[in-house]
Amino acid sequence: MGNNLLAGKKGIIFGALDDKSIAWKVAERCVEEGAQITLTNAPVALRMGAIKTLGEKLNAEIIPADATSDEDLEHLFTKSMEILGGKVDFVLHSIGMSINVRKKREYTNTKYDWMHKTLDISAMSFHRMMQCMWKLDAINDWGSILGLTYIAAQRVFPDYGEMAESKALLESFARSFGYHFGTEKKVRVNTISQSPTITTAGSGVKGFGDFFGYADKMSPLGNASSEACADYCVTMFSDLTRMVTMQNLYHDGGFSQMGMNPALLEK
Ligand SMILES: NC(=O)c1ccc[n+]([C@@H]2O[C@H](COP(=O)([O-])OP(=O)(O)OC[C@H]3O[C@@H](n4cnc5c(N)ncnc54)[C@H](O)[C@@H]3O)[C@@H](O)[C@H]2O)c1
């Protein structure tokens, strides 16, 4: 049951692919909290069809947009403002993809055209999306923009490949654009650094199952679920967090502060 934390707010959720997607849970929670939203994903993801169910359930229109296309993004924001009846108050970027990781290529044998794609889809799209909103004046004062990230931006996780660099770039875009958005438009920009989560993107990482268990044991609170992540996103979209900006916020059950956990040594 909701608490009307987002009553009267309008938002756009990128990246709901299926009911395991973090964005799927965020979309559900936002609507439960009283928001009106549009959903978007790459045209190829829309063809898979699952998002239609979510759109119907939440009474949310689905607007296709490849997050690497300025044209698609412009159409998405213009159309969303039309449907929602004005500027938006919040946006979630929940997009990640690496062919090198998906094809389990060694980090020391990375294919550069694939790396370009990774950076374009997983990081530059965040800048692109914000620049588009900036130019169209598509977000209200005191609005909130969030991107999802992972601790491999700060620490080494060997099987995460060049997604590590793409997350470092994403977090940096949040800080740099956060300055401009804050100064000019009173809009906040943050990233949430989420625990490993069983989703299509997450499970594409080599050894994900074992690693999921490791992180769960290392974290005093255990891994944060996608539902808990959705709760955190709601608070970040609500008026209760208006002065939080340019931050990378760990949502990981304490994992990021641990050195060693004896639970991992127990046989
Ligand atoms: N699953 C994890 O363990 C984990 C942990 C920390 C952070 N994250 C981050 O959370 C976010 C969401 O991932 P998820 O785990 O829910 O997986 P997911 O596979 O459900 O979501 C990834 C989404 O990116 C979309 N996408 C890919 N290319 C696109 C493009 N060109 N244009 C628009 N959308 C495109 C996909 O269609 C998909 O909906 C990602 O940024 C991911 O890196 C995931």
Ligand as a Chemical Component Dictionary entry (heavy atoms), coordinates in Angstrom:
data_LIG
# 
_chem_comp.id                   LIG 
_chem_comp.type                 NON-POLYMER 
_chem_comp.pdbx_formal_charge   0 
_chem_comp.three_letter_code    LIG 
# 
loop_
_chem_comp_atom.comp_id 
_chem_comp_atom.atom_id 
_chem_comp_atom.alt_atom_id 
_chem_comp_atom.type_symbol 
_chem_comp_atom.charge 
_chem_comp_atom.model_Cartn_x 
_chem_comp_atom.model_Cartn_y 
_chem_comp_atom.model_Cartn_z 
_chem_comp_atom.pdbx_ordinal 
LIG N1  N1  N 0  21.245 -6.655 -11.897 1  
LIG C1  C1  C 0  22.256 -6.238 -11.184 2  
LIG O1  O1  O 0  22.961 -7.026 -10.530 3  
LIG C2  C2  C 0  22.548 -4.764 -11.096 4  
LIG C3  C3  C 0  23.326 -4.258 -10.039 5  
LIG C4  C4  C 0  23.625 -2.896 -9.990  6  
LIG C5  C5  C 0  23.151 -2.073 -11.010 7  
LIG N2  N2  N 1  22.394 -2.589 -12.037 8  
LIG C6  C6  C 0  21.952 -1.678 -13.089 9  
LIG O2  O2  O 0  20.548 -1.591 -13.079 10 
LIG C7  C7  C 0  20.113 -1.193 -14.371 11 
LIG C8  C8  C 0  18.972 -2.077 -14.819 12 
LIG O3  O3  O 0  19.409 -3.386 -15.069 13 
LIG P1  P1  P 0  18.600 -4.689 -14.624 14 
LIG O4  O4  O 0  19.520 -5.464 -13.768 15 
LIG O5  O5  O -1 17.252 -4.353 -14.140 16 
LIG O6  O6  O 0  18.533 -5.521 -15.988 17 
LIG P2  P2  P 0  17.526 -5.509 -17.235 18 
LIG O7  O7  O 0  18.185 -6.373 -18.256 19 
LIG O8  O8  O 0  16.166 -5.877 -16.816 20 
LIG O9  O9  O 0  17.535 -3.972 -17.704 21 
LIG C9  C9  C 0  18.450 -3.430 -18.621 22 
LIG C10 C10 C 0  17.631 -2.609 -19.599 23 
LIG O10 O10 O 0  18.445 -1.861 -20.514 24 
LIG C11 C11 C 0  17.672 -1.763 -21.705 25 
LIG N3  N3  N 0  18.460 -1.326 -22.862 26 
LIG C12 C12 C 0  19.525 -1.969 -23.422 27 
LIG N4  N4  N 0  19.938 -1.289 -24.514 28 
LIG C13 C13 C 0  19.133 -0.192 -24.624 29 
LIG C14 C14 C 0  19.061 0.895  -25.544 30 
LIG N5  N5  N 0  19.907 1.001  -26.574 31 
LIG N6  N6  N 0  18.112 1.837  -25.365 32 
LIG C15 C15 C 0  17.231 1.749  -24.328 33 
LIG N7  N7  N 0  17.258 0.747  -23.419 34 
LIG C16 C16 C 0  18.186 -0.212 -23.583 35 
LIG C17 C17 C 0  17.165 -3.203 -21.865 36 
LIG O11 O11 O 0  16.152 -3.347 -22.849 37 
LIG C18 C18 C 0  16.704 -3.501 -20.465 38 
LIG O12 O12 O 0  15.361 -3.108 -20.270 39 
LIG C19 C19 C 0  21.343 -1.216 -15.271 40 
LIG O13 O13 O 0  21.904 0.073  -15.353 41 
LIG C20 C20 C 0  22.264 -2.134 -14.497 42 
LIG O14 O14 O 0  23.624 -1.949 -14.840 43 
LIG C21 C21 C 0  22.079 -3.907 -12.085 44 
# 
loop_
_chem_comp_bond.comp_id 
_chem_comp_bond.atom_id_1 
_chem_comp_bond.atom_id_2 
_chem_comp_bond.value_order 
_chem_comp_bond.pdbx_ordinal 
LIG N1  C1  SING 1  
LIG C1  O1  DOUB 2  
LIG C1  C2  SING 3  
LIG C2  C3  SING 4  
LIG C2  C21 DOUB 5  
LIG C3  C4  DOUB 6  
LIG C4  C5  SING 7  
LIG C5  N2  DOUB 8  
LIG N2  C6  SING 9  
LIG N2  C21 SING 10 
LIG C6  O2  SING 11 
LIG C6  C20 SING 12 
LIG O2  C7  SING 13 
LIG C7  C8  SING 14 
LIG C7  C19 SING 15 
LIG C8  O3  SING 16 
LIG O3  P1  SING 17 
LIG P1  O4  DOUB 18 
LIG P1  O5  SING 19 
LIG P1  O6  SING 20 
LIG O6  P2  SING 21 
LIG P2  O7  DOUB 22 
LIG P2  O8  SING 23 
LIG P2  O9  SING 24 
LIG O9  C9  SING 25 
LIG C9  C10 SING 26 
LIG C10 O10 SING 27 
LIG C10 C18 SING 28 
LIG O10 C11 SING 29 
LIG C11 N3  SING 30 
LIG C11 C17 SING 31 
LIG N3  C12 SING 32 
LIG N3  C16 SING 33 
LIG C12 N4  DOUB 34 
LIG N4  C13 SING 35 
LIG C13 C14 SING 36 
LIG C13 C16 DOUB 37 
LIG C14 N5  SING 38 
LIG C14 N6  DOUB 39 
LIG N6  C15 SING 40 
LIG C15 N7  DOUB 41 
LIG N7  C16 SING 42 
LIG C17 O11 SING 43 
LIG C17 C18 SING 44 
LIG C18 O12 SING 45 
LIG C19 O13 SING 46 
LIG C19 C20 SING 47 
LIG C20 O14 SING 48 
# 
